[in-house]
Amino acid sequence: MRIITKLFIFFFIIIAFPALAQIQNTSEYQTAIQALANGDYSSAADAIQPLLAGPHKKSAMVELDKIRQRQAESEISSALNHFYEAANMLSAGIAEGGVTGPEAPKLIYDLANIYEERLKDYPKAIEMYELLIANYPTFMTIDKVHYNLAACYEAIGKYAEASENYSIVVANYSYSTYFKSSQEKMKKLAIGTSTQESALELQENLADEALGEHELQANIDLGDMQADAGQYKKAAEAYKNALKAVVDSDEAIDVYRKLVNVLEGKQKDYKGATEAIEEMMNKYPNAQGGEDLIYRLGRIYETDLDSMKKTVDSSGSIRYRKSRENMEKAIDYYSAVTDRYPYSDAAADAYLRKGEILSQEFRDYDAAKDVYETFLKRFPDHAEVRNIRRKLEDLEGY
């Protein structure tokens, strides 16, 4: 294969080289080269144009593309140089007190914007934005100034300073078009920095004051921030407050999932998690999308809520077995998954767990076989099919 590839490249070069050599011998090409040497890209392109209509068309197209690329690179470089010159001149004028009157804040803002967006010189942009905030705190778009300043700090990895300025927009400019974006950034950046507690306090105030449709999201945001900060008990309370404001089952399922993740996954509060999921099932019995939570409820009863029972067998040996009551509860919830969501991924897992409990814990082999056979019918392509067939073979003797 490598030999064929090398031969292909060799013949391609042999074929292409004469074409390249031919265009280089034309007067148009030589004129273009001379124009390029003088930095005259337009004349170079004009010189190549006539070759597009002749036998050198393909080579001419390649050369013209090269010229246009070099022209674009040169123009970008030239534009950046002009921006640098303009920025340096304006910066010097500001430093020497040459910028005064009502136009001063607009000029400083424009300069900061050049440093930020055109030159990507974030330290200089930060310097100008902070100068604007310090001297013109009532500037018409001061909310955007704080937002841009925060973005510059974020760009250079100073997340505490970035979070602080995003928080200023959230706290003081609820009307701003940058409010929502600032809130998202604040939630993301504040945790783990020196601004964490102030940002959490700010979000708590927003949640307390939120009304109507804003109450739900404000409490979800608060819960997310508190969970990220490791304040799991407070996060659970925030999610419970959010549940009071839900208006449909989809919203409710999402919030219950967050609540259970905190209770079960972080606090290991299995009792609280079971109560939350059972509440969800009672309030939204026909809701779609909750199968994973009901399956988790079965797993909690099967494993996490288990209290091992001490028993003495006929030989006098002490044995520990899982609580039958909890195992029966687990089967009930696995059955709820398979009945309500019969072809879901959670249902496949629920069938496997039911079969395991029935065969290993209850020794009800006929019931276990029924469960496994139903699993094979509903999920013939599942990764566990081979293992389940083996289990059925093993159960044939019982």
C-alpha positions in Angstrom: 0.0 0.0 0.0 2.9 2.4 0.9 4.6 1.6 -2.5 1.4 2.4 -4.4 1.0 5.7 -2.4 4.6 6.7 -3.2 4.1 5.9 -6.9 1.0 8.0 -7.0 2.8 11.0 -5.4 5.7 10.5 -7.8 3.5 10.5 -10.9 1.5 13.4 -9.6 4.7 15.5 -9.3 5.8 14.5 -12.8 2.4 15.5 -14.2 2.1 18.7 -12.1 5.7 20.0 -12.4 5.5 20.8 -16.2 2.3 22.8 -15.6 4.0 24.8 -12.8 7.1 25.3 -14.9 5.0 26.5 -17.8 3.2 29.2 -15.9 6.4 30.4 -14.4 7.7 31.0 -17.9 4.9 33.4 -18.8 5.3 37.1 -18.8 2.1 37.5 -16.7 3.6 35.4 -13.9 6.9 37.3 -14.0 5.0 40.6 -13.8 3.0 39.3 -10.8 6.2 38.2 -9.0 7.7 41.7 -9.5 4.5 43.3 -8.1 4.6 41.0 -5.1 8.2 42.0 -4.4 7.0 45.6 -4.3 4.1 44.7 -2.0 1.5 45.5 -4.7 -0.9 42.7 -4.3 -3.7 44.2 -6.4 -1.3 44.5 -9.4 0.0 41.0 -8.9 -3.6 39.7 -9.0 -4.4 41.7 -12.1 -1.3 40.3 -13.8 -2.4 36.7 -13.2 -6.0 37.3 -14.2 -5.5 36.8 -18.0 -4.0 33.4 -17.5 -7.4 32.2 -16.1 -8.8 32.1 -19.7 -5.9 30.0 -21.2 -4.3 26.7 -20.8 -2.7 27.7 -17.5 -6.1 28.1 -15.8 -5.6 25.6 -13.0 -2.1 26.8 -12.1 -3.3 30.4 -12.4 -6.1 29.8 -9.9 -3.6 28.4 -7.4 -1.3 31.4 -7.8 -4.2 33.8 -7.5 -5.3 32.2 -4.3 -1.8 32.5 -2.9 -1.7 36.2 -3.8 -5.1 36.8 -2.1 -4.0 35.0 1.1 -0.8 37.1 1.3 -2.9 40.2 0.6 -5.3 39.4 3.4 -2.5 38.7 5.9 -0.8 41.9 5.0 -4.1 43.9 5.4 -4.8 42.3 8.8 -1.3 43.1 9.9 -1.6 46.7 8.7 -5.0 47.1 10.4 -3.6 45.8 13.7 -0.7 48.3 13.4 -3.2 51.1 12.8 -5.2 50.0 15.9 -2.0 49.9 17.9 -1.0 53.4 16.7 -4.5 54.7 17.4 -4.6 53.1 20.8 -1.2 54.4 21.8 -2.0 57.9 20.7 -5.3 58.0 22.5 -3.8 56.4 25.6 -1.1 59.0 25.7 -3.6 61.8 25.3 -5.7 60.4 28.2 -2.6 60.1 30.4 -1.6 63.7 29.7 -5.1 65.0 30.5 -6.0 65.7 26.9 -9.3 64.0 27.1 -12.0 66.0 28.9 -15.6 67.1 28.6 -18.6 65.0 27.8 -16.8 63.0 25.1 -14.1 61.7 27.6 -15.9 58.6 28.9 -16.9 57.6 25.3 -13.3 57.9 24.1 -12.0 55.9 27.1 -14.6 53.2 26.4 -13.7 53.1 22.7 -10.0 52.7 23.6 -10.8 49.9 26.1 -12.8 48.2 23.4 -10.0 48.4 20.9 -7.6 46.8 23.4 -10.1 44.1 24.3 -11.6 43.2 20.9 -9.1 44.2 18.3 -5.7 43.8 20.0 -6.6 41.2 22.7 -4.5 43.2 25.1 -6.5 42.4 28.1 -4.3 44.1 30.8 -4.5 47.4 28.9 -8.3 46.9 28.4 -8.7 46.3 32.1 -6.7 49.5 32.9 -9.0 51.6 30.7 -12.2 50.0 31.9 -11.2 50.5 35.5 -10.3 54.1 34.7 -13.7 54.6 33.2 -15.5 53.1 36.3 -13.4 55.2 38.7 -14.0 58.5 37.0 -17.3 58.1 35.3 -19.5 55.7 37.5 -22.7 57.1 35.9 -21.5 56.4 32.3 -24.6 55.5 30.2 -23.6 51.9 29.6 -21.7 51.3 32.9 -23.3 47.8 33.1 -21.6 46.8 29.9 -18.3 48.3 31.2 -18.5 46.0 34.2 -19.4 43.1 32.0 -16.5 43.7 29.6 -14.1 44.2 32.5 -15.2 40.9 34.0 -14.7 39.2 30.6 -11.2 40.6 30.4 -10.3 39.3 33.9 -11.8 35.9 32.9 -9.7 35.8 29.8 -6.5 36.1 31.8 -7.6 33.7 34.4 -8.4 36.1 37.3 -11.7 34.5 38.2 -12.2 36.2 41.5 -12.0 39.7 39.9 -14.2 38.4 37.0 -16.8 37.1 39.4 -16.8 40.3 41.4 -17.7 42.4 38.3 -20.2 39.9 37.0 -21.8 40.1 40.5 -22.0 43.9 40.2 -24.1 43.6 37.1 -26.4 41.0 38.8 -26.7 43.1 42.0 -27.2 46.5 40.5 -28.4 46.3 36.9 -31.3 43.8 36.7 -32.6 45.7 33.6 -29.3 45.0 31.8 -29.2 42.8 28.7 -26.1 41.4 30.3 -27.9 40.4 33.5 -28.6 36.7 32.6 -25.2 36.1 31.1 -23.5 37.8 34.1 -25.5 35.6 36.5 -24.4 32.4 34.6 -20.8 33.5 34.7 -21.0 34.5 38.4 -22.4 31.0 39.2 -19.7 29.3 37.3 -16.7 31.4 38.4 -17.4 32.4 42.0 -17.3 29.0 43.6 -13.9 28.3 45.1 -12.7 32.0 44.9 -12.7 34.8 47.5 -16.0 36.0 46.1 -17.8 32.8 46.8 -19.7 33.8 49.9 -20.8 37.2 48.6 -22.0 35.6 45.3 -24.0 33.0 47.3 -25.5 35.7 49.5 -26.4 37.7 46.4 -28.1 34.6 44.8 -29.9 33.9 48.1 -31.4 37.5 48.0 -32.4 37.0 44.4 -34.2 33.7 45.4 -35.9 35.4 48.4 -37.2 38.3 46.3 -38.1 36.3 43.2 -41.8 36.1 42.3 -43.8 34.1 39.8 -41.9 32.4 37.0 -38.6 33.7 38.3 -38.9 32.0 41.7 -38.3 28.5 40.2 -35.1 29.4 38.3 -33.7 31.6 41.1 -34.0 28.7 43.6 -32.5 26.2 41.1 -29.6 28.5 40.5 -29.1 28.9 44.2 -29.2 25.1 44.8 -26.7 24.6 42.0 -24.3 27.1 43.4 -24.6 25.7 46.9 -24.1 22.2 45.7 -21.0 23.2 43.8 -19.8 24.9 47.0 -20.3 21.7 49.0 -23.2 23.2 51.0 -25.4 20.2 50.3 -28.0 20.7 53.1 -28.7 24.3 51.9 -28.8 23.1 48.3 -31.4 20.5 49.2 -33.5 23.2 50.8 -33.2 25.4 47.8 -34.4 22.6 45.5 -37.3 22.0 47.8 -38.2 25.6 47.5 -37.9 25.4 43.8 -40.4 22.5 43.8 -43.0 24.8 45.3 -42.8 26.9 42.2 -42.9 24.3 39.4 -45.8 24.5 37.0 -45.5 21.2 35.0 -44.2 17.7 35.4 -41.1 18.2 33.2 -39.8 20.9 35.5 -40.7 18.9 38.5 -38.8 15.8 37.4 -35.7 17.9 36.6 -35.7 19.5 40.1 -36.4 16.2 41.9 -33.4 14.7 40.0 -31.2 17.5 41.4 -32.6 17.0 44.9 -32.0 13.3 44.8 -28.5 13.7 43.5 -27.7 15.9 46.6 -29.6 13.7 49.1 -28.4 10.3 47.9 -25.2 11.1 46.1 -23.7 13.7 48.4 -25.3 13.5 51.8 -26.0 9.8 51.8 -29.4 10.7 53.1 -31.1 7.6 51.7 -34.3 8.1 53.8 -34.6 11.7 52.5 -34.0 10.5 48.9 -36.7 7.8 49.2 -39.2 10.3 50.5 -38.4 12.7 47.6 -38.8 10.1 44.9 -42.0 8.6 46.5 -43.4 12.2 46.7 -42.6 12.6 43.0 -44.4 9.4 42.1 -47.5 10.4 44.1 -47.7 13.9 42.7 -46.7 13.0 39.1 -47.8 9.4 38.5 -47.9 9.7 34.7 -44.9 11.9 34.2 -42.4 10.9 31.6 -38.7 10.9 32.2 -38.7 9.8 35.8 -37.9 6.2 35.2 -34.2 6.6 36.3 -35.3 8.0 39.6 -37.8 5.2 40.3 -35.1 2.7 39.4 -32.7 4.5 41.9 -35.4 4.1 44.5 -35.4 0.4 44.0 -31.6 0.3 44.3 -31.8 2.3 47.5 -34.2 -0.2 49.0 -32.1 -3.1 47.7 -28.7 -1.9 48.9 -28.5 1.4 50.8 -31.5 1.1 53.1 -30.8 -2.5 53.9 -30.4 -3.6 57.5 -28.9 -7.1 57.6 -31.0 -9.5 59.5 -29.3 -12.0 61.8 -30.7 -15.5 61.5 -29.7 -18.9 62.9 -30.1 -21.8 60.5 -30.9 -25.4 61.4 -27.3 -26.3 62.1 -27.0 -23.4 64.6 -24.8 -21.3 62.4 -25.4 -17.5 62.4 -26.1 -16.0 59.0 -26.9 -12.5 57.9 -29.4 -11.9 55.2 -30.8 -8.8 53.6 -34.2 -7.5 54.9 -36.9 -9.3 53.0 -39.2 -6.3 53.5 -36.7 -4.0 51.8 -36.1 -6.6 49.0 -39.9 -6.7 48.4 -40.0 -2.9 48.3 -37.1 -2.9 45.7 -39.0 -5.4 43.5 -42.2 -3.2 43.7 -40.2 -0.2 42.4 -38.4 -2.2 39.8 -41.9 -3.4 38.7 -43.1 0.2 38.6 -40.3 0.9 36.1 -41.0 -2.1 33.9 -44.7 -1.4 33.9 -44.6 2.4 33.3 -41.6 2.5 31.0 -41.4 -1.1 29.5 -38.8 -0.5 26.8 -36.6 2.1 28.5 -32.9 1.5 29.5 -34.0 1.7 33.1 -36.5 -1.1 32.5 -33.8 -3.3 31.2 -31.8 -2.8 34.3 -34.9 -3.2 36.5 -35.6 -6.6 34.9 -32.0 -7.7 35.7 -32.2 -6.6 39.3 -35.7 -8.3 39.8 -34.3 -11.5 38.4 -31.3 -11.4 40.7 -33.4 -10.8 43.8 -35.9 -13.5 43.0 -33.3 -16.1 42.3 -30.7 -15.3 44.8 -32.6 -13.8 47.8 -36.1 -15.3 47.5 -35.1 -18.6 45.8 -38.2 -18.1 43.6 -36.8 -19.7 40.5 -39.9 -19.8 38.5 -40.6 -16.1 39.0 -37.0 -15.4 38.2 -37.2 -17.4 34.9 -40.3 -15.4 33.9 -38.5 -12.1 34.5 -35.5 -13.2 32.5 -37.6 -14.5 29.6 -39.5 -11.2 29.5 -36.2 -9.4 29.4 -35.0 -11.4 26.5 -38.2 -10.7 24.5 -38.1 -7.0 25.1 -34.3 -6.4 24.9 -33.0 -9.0 22.4 -29.9 -6.8 21.5 -28.9 -6.0 25.1 -25.3 -6.6 26.1 -26.5 -8.9 28.9 -28.4 -11.3 26.7 -25.7 -14.0 26.7 -25.4 -13.9 30.5 -29.1 -14.1 31.0 -29.3 -17.1 28.7 -26.7 -18.8 30.8 -28.7 -17.9 34.0 -31.8 -19.5 32.5 -29.9 -22.6 31.7 -28.7 -22.8 35.3 -32.2 -22.3 36.5 -33.6 -25.2 34.5 -32.7 -27.7 37.2 -34.8 -26.0 39.8 
